Amino acid sequence: MTDFLRGFRDQLAGLLAALGGELAEFGPTLVRAVPALAAYVLLILAIMVLWRAIARGLAPRRDLRSLKTVTFGDESAVRSSRAASVISVVVIFLVWGAFTGSALVPAFLHVPGPFTGEAAFTYTATAPDGRTDDAEVRIVVHPFGEDPQVPPVAPGAGFAKDDVFPVPALRNELVRVDLNDELGRDEGAAVTQVDGRAIAPGGEVLLDWGRVGMSPRGTLNVVPEPGWQMEAIWLPPPEDVWDRLVGIASDGYQNFTLLEHLGYSLFRVVVGFALGALVGIPLGYAMGLSDWFRGWFDPIVEFMRPVPPLALIPLVIIWAGIGEVGKIVLLFLAALWIMAIAARAGVSGVSIAKVHAAYSLGASKFQVLRHVIVPNSLPEIFTGARVAMGVCWGTVVAAELVAANQGAGKMIVTASKFQATDIVILGIVLIGIVGFAIDVLMRLAENALVPWKGRT
């Protein structure tokens, strides 16, 4: 037991040390991102204050909410502001364009991009006998993938020679400045200073246009200033994603059209959710109305509820294979427990006074179920349905990442293998739009079918 605890302690210490090292490497990037995040939050607050000030000058509202004497803390008085929603989307688009150098965003909103152009630094080489000599190194920083024009440089006098090197932007490059020196590393000479500042293996010198580090073997590593803009391989600008959308919409992707990819995903979600609702709602009613059903199924439902649907993928593949049946079974299980709990909560939330009033008027059990329990439980069921549809939509995308020939998830995972980030971003945007549209449709259906929600 002592050996087990000691081994666990050592593993935990190693994990914490590795995590600390990763955080230390990520720390500078996080610190540089703080001003941008703070500016984004301040921009939202400034727009909100400005819009509130404009709204006060408009004509007063004449709806029922304007007659409320207390609004703060009253959920019924809070409605989503369409202006805030539009401004939020516009701000996100501007931030996206600013950090990708998009041509759709004004240039003055762009964050600083990576350094490109010519730069230079001076290094000091120390010979084995203690002699020192300085030489200048010119760096031509060019966009990645382009073939730069490298001007010739006269080597100059002394045993350390001037030189010029091309370096791609957003990359780092090992620069053997001693290759053309009369006394290089092979002859025992070493670089000891960069721009008059001492440098040793493992150290670095910060310059206005980047930094120059030294590898453990004494080779200089040139890293131009990366700036704030993201490279297209990590985050493409909006116009690239739009061009890709137009191309896939007309030509398709992986032998299927865009509508077919989305259609297959929607079909799986609708069928899986419908089956889950058909079983889950009656199960929830039974658990809410019968102590025997509650005692029998409550452990099962409460056990399965916290299990993420993705954890069931290997088991479902073993049971039902990787075809459509397996995906629908997975979505059925994802929706089943949510709908059962929603129906059970709906029944439990019915006011007992309404039940007593119905019985006092001579209603039968079926009439109480039909006219009291079902209508008053529908709001909870629709809330659960919205949650279940969202879970199913996220689950089907993940299931398609594992095994599918078509679907939004399949499109994303295939594009990621070829580093087609624009297709990955396109797939994520489409998934979000479709998920939002599903939720809007569920809200409209709830408003149409349950108009008494919040009024009884």
Helices and strands as residue ranges (DSSP letters): H 2-57, G 64-67, G 75-77, H 82-100, G 107-109, E 117-126, E 132-142, E 163-168, E 173-175, G 185-187, E 190-194, E 197-198, E 204-207, E 210-214, E 220-224, H 238-251, H 258-289, H 291-304, G 309-312, H 313-320, H 324-348, H 352-360, H 365-368, I 369-373, H 374-402, H 408-417, H 421-449
